[in-house]
Amino acid sequence: MADSTLELLKELTEANGIPGYESPVRNIVRNLLEPLGKISQDKIGSVICEVNGSSEAPKLMLAGHMDEIGFMVKHITKEGFLHFLPLGGWFDQVLLGQRLVIKTKKGDVVGVIGAKPPHLLSADQRTKVVKRTDMYIDIGATSKEEVEDAGVRPGDPVIPRADFVPLASGKTYLSKAFDDRVGVALIISSLRQLKPGEHPNTIFGVATVQEEVGVRGATTSVRAVDPDLAIVLESDIAGDVPGIKPEESSVELGKGPTVLIYDARMIPNIKFRDFVMDLAEEIEVPLQISYVEGGSTDGAAIHLHNTGVPTVVIAVPVRHIHSDSSIIHRDDYDNAVKLLVEMLKRLDSEKVAEFTA
């Protein structure tokens, strides 16, 4: 029997869509959302799915960003190597040796990130991290003319070449782009589970663009929706790997979704956050507490819209975030959907008014 959730996560994560170049994944997201509600789009590309419930108000915004981190071709050397710039936050140490796909006017071109070989480095240099600015993309060309003949030009988007793989346990999945295709998938899964008129509100499921370069899609789409309440669906940093102290992150894979108590650009609405925590306990969904001191989400723009929007962030833990290959646990995803669906059923006008009373 087909596993619709696995198929959804595979389809979304294997799609390409870096900041500003979301068209491939946007087409897939639109097709997945069209059976669920009325589709619209803001002018920089965020997709909005309006789902009517038993009441027009309150308006609830579910936001998950569909862009993934990637690169852009910046310069082509006369020898045929490509200098590149990052779109989103990359850790230099995960870059070397990565296979990439350059999306060109003539089609896909495969390359690899390289740098000066260790054999030619001094003993002192070998102990230092190679900086991204000292790396290049090699497509196997020997001249600038060969690169241009292949269709590559400055401004072309570059995406990690990585597929979706269920791992040994059967409960964990490896792929690129879980940040934040997992959030987009949560929107789709939850809307699929809701029955017509089952929720006392109007839901706007929004797949935003350009989150990784400054929450730009959230800034424009929240104006289009003008919500009374917002739930940001995200990936979160799993701290259950060597080298991370519990006080840095106590989030573990397989121990449930997370609710943020703090990030660098938003303190969530406290009453709304407590509602989430109490509800999770009531319906027996394991919920982990998370705090991100060095990052933010679409909530940064959404919660400051107009005179303010009560906002929380619910996330699925991810190992090796902001790399070309990260890992999630299926139980965390399923529990996040369960919690989200129950929230949507209970957020009526009276309850939402309590959060700002």
C-alpha positions in Angstrom: 0.0 0.0 0.0 1.4 3.4 -1.0 2.5 5.7 1.8 1.1 9.1 0.8 3.2 11.0 3.4 6.5 9.5 2.3 5.6 10.2 -1.3 4.7 13.8 -0.4 8.0 14.4 1.4 10.0 12.8 -1.4 8.2 14.9 -4.1 8.7 18.1 -2.2 12.3 17.7 -1.1 13.6 16.4 -4.4 12.1 19.4 -6.2 14.4 22.4 -6.8 13.7 25.9 -5.6 16.3 28.1 -4.1 15.5 31.8 -3.0 14.3 33.7 -6.0 14.2 30.6 -8.2 11.3 28.8 -6.6 9.3 28.1 -9.8 9.9 24.3 -10.0 8.8 23.6 -6.5 6.1 26.3 -6.6 4.4 24.4 -9.6 4.3 21.2 -7.5 3.0 23.0 -4.4 0.2 24.7 -6.4 -0.8 21.3 -7.9 -0.9 19.7 -4.4 -2.9 22.6 -2.9 -5.4 23.2 -5.7 -7.8 20.3 -4.7 -7.8 21.8 -1.1 -8.9 25.4 -1.6 -8.9 28.6 -3.6 -5.4 29.4 -4.9 -3.8 32.8 -5.3 -0.3 34.1 -5.4 1.5 37.3 -4.3 3.6 39.3 -6.6 7.0 37.7 -5.6 5.7 34.2 -5.8 4.3 32.9 -2.5 1.4 30.6 -3.0 -1.8 31.1 -0.9 -4.5 28.4 -0.4 -7.7 29.7 1.2 -9.9 27.0 2.9 -13.3 28.1 4.2 -14.6 26.6 7.4 -17.9 27.0 9.3 -17.0 30.7 10.1 -15.4 33.4 8.0 -13.4 34.6 11.1 -10.9 34.3 12.5 -8.4 34.2 9.6 -5.6 31.7 10.4 -2.3 31.8 8.5 -0.2 28.7 8.2 3.2 29.6 6.8 6.0 27.3 5.6 8.7 28.5 3.2 9.3 26.5 0.1 12.7 27.9 -0.8 15.8 25.9 0.1 19.4 27.1 0.5 21.5 27.0 -2.6 23.9 29.1 -4.7 24.2 31.4 -7.7 26.8 31.5 -10.4 28.8 34.7 -9.9 31.7 34.6 -12.3 33.3 32.3 -14.8 37.1 32.2 -15.0 39.0 32.0 -18.3 40.0 28.5 -17.3 36.4 27.4 -17.0 35.8 27.4 -13.3 32.8 29.0 -11.6 32.9 31.3 -8.6 29.6 31.3 -6.7 27.7 33.1 -4.0 25.4 31.5 -1.4 21.7 32.0 -1.2 20.9 31.3 2.4 23.2 30.3 5.3 25.8 27.7 4.4 28.5 26.3 6.8 31.7 26.4 4.7 32.8 23.0 6.1 29.9 21.1 4.5 30.6 22.4 1.0 33.8 20.7 -0.4 33.0 17.7 -2.6 29.3 18.4 -2.9 27.8 17.6 -6.3 25.6 20.3 -7.7 23.1 20.9 -10.5 23.3 24.2 -12.3 20.0 25.1 -13.9 20.8 26.7 -17.3 18.9 28.0 -20.3 20.1 24.8 -22.1 19.2 22.4 -19.3 20.9 20.9 -16.2 24.7 21.0 -15.9 26.3 18.9 -13.1 29.3 20.1 -11.2 31.3 19.6 -8.0 32.7 22.1 -5.5 36.5 21.9 -5.3 39.4 23.7 -3.8 43.2 23.5 -3.7 44.1 19.8 -3.1 45.5 18.9 0.4 48.6 17.4 -1.2 49.6 21.0 -2.2 48.9 22.6 1.1 51.4 23.2 3.9 51.0 21.3 7.1 49.7 24.5 8.7 47.2 25.1 5.9 45.8 21.5 6.2 44.6 22.2 9.7 42.5 25.2 8.7 39.0 25.4 7.4 38.8 26.1 3.7 36.8 29.3 3.1 34.0 29.3 0.6 35.7 32.2 -1.2 38.6 29.9 -1.9 36.3 27.2 -3.5 35.0 26.9 -7.0 32.5 24.8 -9.0 34.1 22.5 -11.6 31.9 21.3 -14.4 34.7 19.5 -16.1 35.4 22.3 -18.6 38.9 23.6 -19.7 37.9 27.1 -20.8 35.3 29.8 -20.3 34.1 29.1 -23.9 33.2 25.5 -22.9 31.3 26.7 -19.9 29.3 29.2 -22.0 28.7 26.5 -24.7 27.1 24.4 -22.0 24.7 27.2 -21.3 26.1 28.4 -18.0 26.0 32.1 -17.3 26.2 34.4 -14.2 22.9 34.5 -12.3 22.1 30.8 -12.9 20.8 29.0 -9.8 22.8 26.1 -8.3 21.1 23.3 -6.3 22.6 20.4 -4.3 22.3 17.1 -6.1 20.7 14.9 -3.4 17.9 12.5 -3.4 15.3 11.4 -0.8 16.3 8.1 1.0 14.5 6.2 3.7 17.1 5.1 6.1 17.8 1.7 7.9 15.2 2.1 10.7 12.4 2.8 8.2 11.3 5.7 10.4 14.0 8.2 9.4 14.4 9.9 6.1 17.5 11.6 4.5 17.2 14.4 1.9 18.0 17.9 1.0 15.6 20.8 1.6 13.8 19.5 4.7 14.3 23.2 5.7 11.6 24.0 5.0 9.8 21.6 2.7 8.8 19.7 5.8 6.8 22.8 6.9 5.1 23.0 3.5 4.3 19.3 3.7 2.7 19.9 7.2 0.3 22.5 5.6 -0.7 20.1 2.9 -1.1 17.1 5.2 -3.2 19.0 7.7 -5.5 20.5 5.1 -6.0 17.0 3.6 -7.1 15.7 7.0 -9.6 18.4 7.7 -13.2 17.8 6.6 -15.2 20.6 4.9 -16.6 23.0 7.6 -14.9 21.1 10.4 -12.9 24.2 11.5 -14.5 27.3 12.9 -12.3 29.7 10.9 -10.9 30.5 7.5 -7.4 28.9 6.9 -4.8 30.4 4.6 -2.1 27.8 3.9 0.9 29.8 2.6 4.0 28.4 0.9 6.3 31.4 1.2 9.4 32.4 -0.9 12.8 33.8 -0.1 12.7 33.0 3.6 16.4 32.1 3.6 17.4 35.5 2.4 15.4 37.6 4.8 11.8 36.4 5.3 10.8 38.3 2.1 7.8 36.1 1.0 6.3 36.2 4.5 6.5 40.0 4.5 4.4 40.3 1.3 2.0 37.3 1.8 1.0 38.4 5.3 -0.2 41.6 3.7 -2.3 39.6 1.2 -3.8 37.5 4.0 -4.1 40.0 6.8 -4.5 37.2 9.4 -5.8 37.3 12.9 -3.5 34.5 14.0 -0.4 32.7 12.5 1.2 29.3 12.9 4.7 29.0 11.3 5.6 25.5 10.3 9.3 24.9 10.3 12.3 22.6 10.6 14.2 22.8 13.9 17.7 22.0 15.0 18.1 18.5 16.5 20.7 18.6 19.3 21.1 14.8 19.7 24.4 14.6 17.9 28.0 14.6 19.2 29.3 17.9 20.4 26.1 19.7 21.3 25.4 20.4 25.0 21.9 20.1 26.4 21.7 23.8 27.2 22.5 24.5 23.5 19.8 22.3 22.2 17.9 19.5 24.0 15.8 18.6 21.0 16.0 14.9 20.0 14.9 13.1 16.9 11.8 10.9 17.4 10.8 12.6 20.7 8.1 14.8 19.1 7.6 18.1 17.3 8.9 21.3 18.9 7.4 24.6 20.0 9.7 27.6 20.0 9.9 29.8 23.1 12.4 32.2 21.6 14.3 33.0 18.4 16.5 35.9 17.5 13.6 37.9 15.9 10.5 36.8 17.7 9.2 36.0 21.1 5.9 34.0 20.4 2.6 35.1 21.8 2.7 33.6 25.3 -0.9 32.7 25.7 -1.0 31.1 22.2 2.2 29.2 23.1 0.7 27.9 26.3 -2.4 26.9 24.4 -0.2 24.7 22.1 1.6 23.2 25.1 -1.6 22.4 27.0 -3.3 21.0 23.9 -0.4 18.7 23.1 -0.6 17.3 26.6 -4.3 16.8 26.4 -4.2 14.9 23.1 -1.0 13.0 24.1 1.3 14.4 21.5 4.9 14.5 22.8 6.1 18.1 22.5 9.7 19.4 22.9 10.7 23.0 23.9 13.1 24.7 21.6 15.0 28.0 21.5 17.1 29.4 18.6 19.5 32.1 19.6 21.1 32.5 16.2 18.3 32.4 13.7 14.7 33.2 12.9 11.6 32.2 10.9 8.9 33.7 8.8 7.3 34.6 12.1 9.8 37.5 12.3 7.8 39.4 9.6 4.3 37.9 10.3 4.0 38.7 14.0 4.8 42.4 13.3 2.2 42.8 10.5 -0.2 45.7 11.0 -0.8 46.1 14.7 0.5 42.6 15.5 -0.4 39.0 14.8 -0.3 36.4 17.6 2.2 33.8 16.2 3.8 30.5 17.3 6.3 28.3 15.6 5.8 24.5 15.5 8.6 22.5 14.0 9.9 19.1 13.1 13.5 18.3 14.4 16.1 17.9 11.7 19.7 16.7 12.0 22.4 18.3 9.8 20.2 21.3 9.0 21.5 23.7 6.4 23.5 21.1 4.5 22.8 19.1 1.4 21.7 16.0 3.4 19.5 16.2 6.5 17.5 13.7 8.5 14.0 13.7 10.0 12.0 11.2 12.0 8.5 10.1 10.7 7.0 10.0 14.2 7.8 13.7 14.7 6.1 14.6 11.5 3.0 12.5 12.2 2.7 14.0 15.7 3.1 17.5 14.3 0.2 16.9 11.9 -2.0 15.5 14.7 -1.3 18.6 16.8 -1.8 21.0 14.0 -5.1 19.5 12.9 -6.5 19.6 16.4 -5.4 23.2 16.8 -7.2 24.2 13.6 -10.4 22.7 14.9 -10.3 24.6 18.1 -9.2 28.1 17.1 -12.5 30.0 16.9 -13.1 33.7 17.4 -13.5 33.4 21.1 -10.3 31.4 21.6 -8.2 33.7 19.4 -9.5 36.8 21.2 -8.1 35.3 24.5 -4.6 35.5 23.2 -4.6 39.3 23.1 -6.9 40.0 26.0 
